[in-house]
């Protein structure tokens, strides 16, 4: 049993994982692709701490272990049949 299940590996999902880890919640993190829809963006401006970043670089940064150190992560789509 989990305290929290996060579906989606975009910025919101990764942020939720960080806060869940801080609160020591037992968390299941399910995503098909890290970065969500931001992956297809060539230039994201004014992202927290940067003036400009590519979607691919943002996705790579979201996946860093420091953000997800206490989550059980599954890289799959929960909606696939």
N, C-alpha and C positions, 0 to 999 in steps of 0.2 A: 504494500500500500504506500502511496505517495502523498505528501502534503500538497504538492503542486505539480501539474503537468503543463508544460509549455509547448505549444505547437507553432512552429515557425522559427526560422533561423535568421530573421532580419534584425535590424537595429532594436526593435521593441522586444523581441524574444530574447536577444542577448542581454539587454538591459534588465529584463525580468529575472534572468538567470543570475546576474550579478547580485541583485537585491535578495533573491532567494538564498544564495550562498551566504550572504552576510547574516541572514536570519537563521542560518543552519537548517533550512527546510529540506526534507528529503524530496528531491526534484527529479522528474523525468523530463528530458528535453528531446523533442522529436522535430527533425527538420529534414527536408529533402535536399536543400541547397543552402549553404551558408551565405548570408548577405541578403536573402530575400530578393525583392525586385530591384534593389540597389545594384545588384551584380551587372545588370544591363546598362547602367549609367556610365558614360565615359568621364563625366565630371560632376562631382557633388560639391557644391560650394557651401561654406560656412558650417560644415560639420563640426561638432564640439572639438575644440582644440586644433583645428586646421582651417586654412582658408580655402583649400581645394584638395580633393582626393578622388581617385577613380573608384568606381564601384567594386572592381576586383580587389583593390587594396583595402577598401573598407571591409569587405567580406573576410579577407585574410586576418585583419586586425580583430574582428569580432570572434574569430575562432580561437584566439590565443588561450592557452590553458589558464592563465591568471583570471580570465573571466568566467571560466566554467569549472573551477577546481572541485566543486562538490556535487556536480550534477551527473546523473547517469544519462549519457547522450546516445541517441540512436539517429543515424543519418539515413533516414528512410521516409517515405511518404506514408502517413497514416491513412490516406485516402485511396491508395492504389489497390486495385482488385486483383 
